[in-house]
Amino acid sequence: MAELLVVGGGPAGVAAAITAAGLGARVTLVERSQVGGTHVQRGEVPAARLRYLADLLEEIGRAEELGVRVVPAIADWGRMRAAAAAAAEAAAARTRAALRAAGVEVVAAGARFLGPGRMEAGGLVFERMPVVLATGAASIVPQRSGAPRPGRRVVTGDEVMTLDQVPSRLLIAGGGRLGLEWATLFSRLGSRVTVAMAGDRLLPGEEAEMANALRVALERRGLRFLSGRGALERAEAELEPEVVLFADSRLPGSSGLDLEAAGVATGPSGEVTVDTRCATSTPGVFAAGDLTGPPWLWGRARAQGRVAATCALGGRARFRPERVPRTVHTRPELAAVGLTEEEATARGARLGVGHGRLGPDPGEPAPGGERGWLKLIVDTEFGEILGAHMLGCRASEAIGLVATAMELEAHYRDLLRVHPRHHDLAGLIARAVASIG
């Protein structure tokens, strides 16, 4: 029977372990903390519960104008944190159950290389066994001159839920995805939020039109943005924030693995270098997830975990990052998959760019009165869908439909045959396709 050792129990490691077990391998998963990783314990799972509660609070606040009288709702941060922690534990329990059902042996320990082809974990030595490294990344506060001012707390993305109250003034360092999500959440809970970024735009890796429209929408919701060199320092001095949050500052978590002993090549920030098979520079050693560097996406980690496990067991698979959907859980929501128009142009494709919009709806306000704006980028010569970008209501659902079509290598006109759960999404996608001509 084939064997596989997986190091790390986050989304990438769990996906790798379950994939390998499904292929008939005997799998050992080593995790020194709790299965589920940051995603389950301190990341997307508890954050999603908090966003749901903020959505509920906002809808209650709008109820009277829609004809429903309610008692004024007040956010109880302590109980919200408890609800988020309960959601995290429930997700962790489901992960443990899935691993048991797959027959994966879980070892609660750290792991390190003893040399090429040899690893030690919990007093056990694993030799001549393929390995998938999936130890994630750790949130950090970048090195800065001077100490925090008295009465000011500096926290990482992993520490947000340790705050004992909603900060009255919150400063977000950087215009990345995670920081914007927390900025939107706390703004809706009553914080005065400022986002300070060194560049001149949000989300530099995303479609510029969408990022700029998102900024306008968030400014309408009361968020303030400062940009340019020294923006963070200026904001700290002028605004005297109660909390400064570094949500997007992370480093790959290779500490303790002793990668050098196995000859595993790493990049400048400690990220493990992999090819499209998720193979490292050392034969028999594969890596997946945040350990391979940004972007810090749950879907990317899972996809890499599946590819790494398949290839580690001798199968054939290839990681296609352009097919992994990306979502920024702000309000409005921004979601994307594939290339931006600028990236597609640089590849020399014969481009077709289409737009679809959903009209105003007082029951679901969005920037400019629009409920949704979809931008579709295709290669008109070969019919390939190159990218899609959306801002507005149910953006992640629309992008998921396009991502599925991309994975199936459908012609972009095949999107006209899609029948989503919401009729308006079908119309949105159809209008984008029709506008290409």
Backbone hydrogen bonds, N-H to C=O, Kabsch-Sander energy under -0.5 kcal/mol:
donor,donor_aa,acceptor,acceptor_aa,energy
4,L,26,R,-2.1
5,L,130,P,-2.4
6,V,4,L,-0.5
6,V,28,T,-3.0
7,V,132,V,-2.8
8,G,6,V,-0.7
8,G,30,V,-3.1
10,G,134,A,-0.7
14,V,10,G,-2.9
15,A,11,P,-2.1
16,A,12,A,-2.3
17,A,13,G,-2.7
18,I,14,V,-2.6
19,T,15,A,-2.2
20,A,16,A,-2.5
21,A,17,A,-2.4
22,G,18,I,-2.1
23,L,19,T,-1.0
24,G,21,A,-1.7
25,A,20,A,-2.3
26,R,2,A,-3.0
27,V,25,A,-0.6
28,T,4,L,-2.3
29,L,105,E,-3.3
30,V,6,V,-3.1
30,V,28,T,-0.5
31,E,29,L,-0.5
31,E,107,V,-2.4
36,G,9,G,-4.0
37,G,34,Q,-1.5
40,V,36,G,-1.2
40,V,37,G,-0.5
41,Q,37,G,-2.8
42,R,38,T,-1.9
43,G,38,T,-2.3
45,V,39,H,-2.5
47,A,43,G,-2.2
48,A,44,E,-2.6
49,R,45,V,-1.5
50,L,46,P,-2.0
51,R,47,A,-2.5
52,Y,48,A,-2.2
53,L,49,R,-2.1
54,A,50,L,-2.2
55,D,51,R,-2.7
56,L,52,Y,-2.4
57,L,53,L,-2.3
58,E,54,A,-2.3
59,E,55,D,-2.5
60,I,56,L,-2.3
61,G,57,L,-1.9
62,R,58,E,-1.1
63,A,59,E,-0.6
63,A,60,I,-1.0
66,L,62,R,-0.8
66,L,63,A,-1.0
67,G,64,E,-1.5
68,V,63,A,-2.3
69,R,67,G,-0.5
77,W,75,A,-0.7
80,M,76,D,-2.4
81,R,77,W,-2.7
82,A,78,G,-1.8
83,A,79,R,-2.2
84,A,80,M,-2.3
85,A,81,R,-2.5
86,A,82,A,-2.1
87,A,83,A,-1.9
88,A,84,A,-2.0
89,E,85,A,-2.3
90,A,86,A,-2.2
91,A,87,A,-2.1
92,A,88,A,-2.4
93,A,89,E,-2.3
94,R,90,A,-2.0
95,T,91,A,-2.1
96,R,92,A,-2.5
97,A,93,A,-2.3
98,A,94,R,-2.2
99,L,95,T,-2.1
100,R,96,R,-2.3
101,A,97,A,-2.7
102,A,98,A,-1.5
103,G,99,L,-0.5
103,G,100,R,-1.4
104,V,99,L,-2.5
105,E,27,V,-2.4
106,V,104,V,-0.5
107,V,29,L,-3.1
107,V,105,E,-0.5
108,A,106,V,-0.5
109,A,107,V,-1.4
112,R,120,E,-2.0
113,F,257,L,-2.9
114,L,115,G,-0.5
114,L,118,R,-2.5
115,G,118,R,-1.1
118,R,115,G,-2.1
119,M,126,F,-2.4
120,E,112,R,-2.8
121,A,124,L,-2.6
122,G,110,G,-0.7
124,L,121,A,-2.0
126,F,119,M,-3.4
127,E,125,V,-0.5
128,R,117,G,-2.1
131,V,284,G,-2.6
132,V,5,L,-2.5
133,L,131,V,-0.5
133,L,286,F,-3.2
134,A,7,V,-3.1
134,A,132,V,-0.5
138,A,251,L,-3.2
140,I,249,S,-2.6
152,R,149,R,-1.9
153,R,242,E,-2.3
155,V,153,R,-0.5
155,V,244,V,-2.7
157,G,246,F,-1.1
159,E,156,T,-1.2
160,V,157,G,-0.6
162,T,159,E,-2.0
163,L,160,V,-1.8
170,L,192,R,-2.5
171,L,243,V,-2.7
172,I,170,L,-0.5
172,I,194,T,-3.1
173,A,171,L,-0.5
173,A,245,L,-2.8
174,G,172,I,-0.8
174,G,196,A,-3.8
180,L,176,G,-2.1
181,E,177,R,-1.9
182,W,178,L,-2.1
183,A,179,G,-2.5
184,T,180,L,-2.5
185,L,181,E,-2.1
186,F,182,W,-2.7
187,S,183,A,-1.9
188,R,184,T,-1.8
189,L,185,L,-0.9
190,G,187,S,-1.2
191,S,186,F,-2.7
192,R,168,S,-2.5
193,V,191,S,-0.8
194,T,170,L,-2.4
195,V,224,R,-3.0
196,A,172,I,-2.8
196,A,194,T,-0.5
197,M,195,V,-0.5
197,M,226,L,-2.5
203,L,175,G,-2.4
206,E,203,L,-2.5
211,A,207,E,-2.5
212,N,208,A,-2.6
213,A,209,E,-2.1
214,L,210,M,-2.5
215,R,211,A,-2.0
216,V,212,N,-2.0
217,A,213,A,-2.2
218,L,214,L,-2.6
219,E,215,R,-2.5
220,R,216,V,-1.9
221,R,217,A,-0.9
222,G,219,E,-1.6
223,L,218,L,-2.2
224,R,193,V,-2.1
226,L,195,V,-2.8
228,G,197,M,-1.1
228,G,199,G,-0.9
231,A,228,G,-1.9
234,R,230,G,-2.4
235,A,231,A,-2.5
236,E,232,L,-2.3
237,A,233,E,-2.0
238,E,234,R,-2.7
239,L,235,A,-2.6
240,E,236,E,-1.0
242,E,169,R,-1.9
243,V,169,R,-1.6
244,V,153,R,-2.7
245,L,171,L,-2.9
246,F,155,V,-2.6
246,F,244,V,-0.5
247,A,245,L,-0.8
250,R,248,D,-0.9
251,L,138,A,-2.4
253,G,136,G,-3.2
254,S,252,P,-1.4
257,L,254,S,-1.9
261,A,258,D,-1.0
262,A,258,D,-0.6
262,A,259,L,-0.9
263,G,259,L,-0.6
263,G,260,E,-0.8
264,V,259,L,-2.1
265,A,263,G,-0.5
267,G,271,E,-3.1
270,G,267,G,-1.7
272,V,291,L,-2.4
273,T,265,A,-1.8
275,D,279,A,-1.4
278,C,275,D,-2.0
280,T,285,V,-2.6
285,V,282,T,-2.1
286,F,131,V,-3.1
286,F,284,G,-0.5
287,A,278,C,-2.3
288,A,133,L,-2.3
291,L,288,A,-0.7
292,T,289,G,-2.2
293,G,290,D,-2.0
297,L,295,P,-1.7
301,A,297,L,-2.1
302,R,298,W,-2.3
303,A,299,G,-2.3
304,Q,300,R,-2.6
305,G,301,A,-2.4
306,R,302,R,-2.2
307,V,303,A,-2.0
308,A,304,Q,-3.1
309,A,305,G,-2.2
310,T,306,R,-2.1
311,C,307,V,-2.6
312,A,308,A,-2.5
313,L,309,A,-1.4
314,G,311,C,-1.8
315,G,310,T,-2.7
319,F,276,T,-3.2
323,R,320,R,-2.0
324,V,321,P,-1.6
326,R,336,A,-3.5
328,V,334,L,-3.8
329,H,327,T,-0.6
330,T,328,V,-2.4
334,L,328,V,-2.0
335,A,390,M,-2.5
336,A,326,R,-2.9
337,V,388,A,-2.2
339,L,386,L,-2.7
344,A,340,T,-2.6
345,T,341,E,-2.4
346,A,342,E,-1.9
347,R,343,E,-1.0
348,G,345,T,-1.5
349,A,344,A,-1.3
351,L,349,A,-1.2
352,G,378,V,-2.2
354,G,352,G,-0.5
354,G,376,L,-2.8
356,G,374,L,-2.4
358,L,372,G,-2.3
364,E,361,D,-2.3
369,G,366,A,-2.1
370,E,367,P,-1.8
371,R,358,L,-1.2
372,G,358,L,-0.8
373,W,391,L,-1.7
374,L,356,G,-3.1
375,K,389,H,-3.2
376,L,354,G,-2.9
377,I,387,G,-3.1
378,V,352,G,-2.7
379,D,384,E,-2.8
380,T,350,R,-2.4
380,T,378,V,-0.7
381,E,350,R,-0.6
383,G,379,D,-2.1
384,E,379,D,-0.6
385,I,410,A,-0.5
386,L,377,I,-2.2
386,L,384,E,-0.7
387,G,377,I,-2.0
388,A,337,V,-2.5
389,H,375,K,-2.3
390,M,335,A,-3.0
391,L,373,W,-2.0
392,G,333,E,-2.7
393,C,371,R,-3.0
395,A,392,G,-1.4
398,A,394,R,-1.9
399,I,395,A,-2.5
400,G,396,S,-1.8
401,L,397,E,-1.5
402,V,398,A,-1.7
403,A,399,I,-3.0
404,T,400,G,-1.9
405,A,401,L,-1.7
406,M,402,V,-2.3
407,E,403,A,-2.4
408,L,404,T,-1.9
409,E,406,M,-1.4
410,A,405,A,-2.7
412,Y,383,G,-2.1
414,D,411,H,-2.0
415,L,412,Y,-1.3
416,L,413,R,-1.5
417,R,414,D,-1.9
418,V,415,L,-1.4
423,H,421,R,-0.5
425,L,422,H,-0.9
426,A,422,H,-1.3
427,G,423,H,-1.9
428,L,424,D,-2.1
429,I,425,L,-2.6
430,A,426,A,-2.4
431,R,427,G,-2.5
432,A,428,L,-1.8
433,V,429,I,-2.3
434,A,430,A,-2.8
435,S,431,R,-1.9
436,I,433,V,-1.3
437,G,433,V,-0.7
437,G,434,A,-0.6
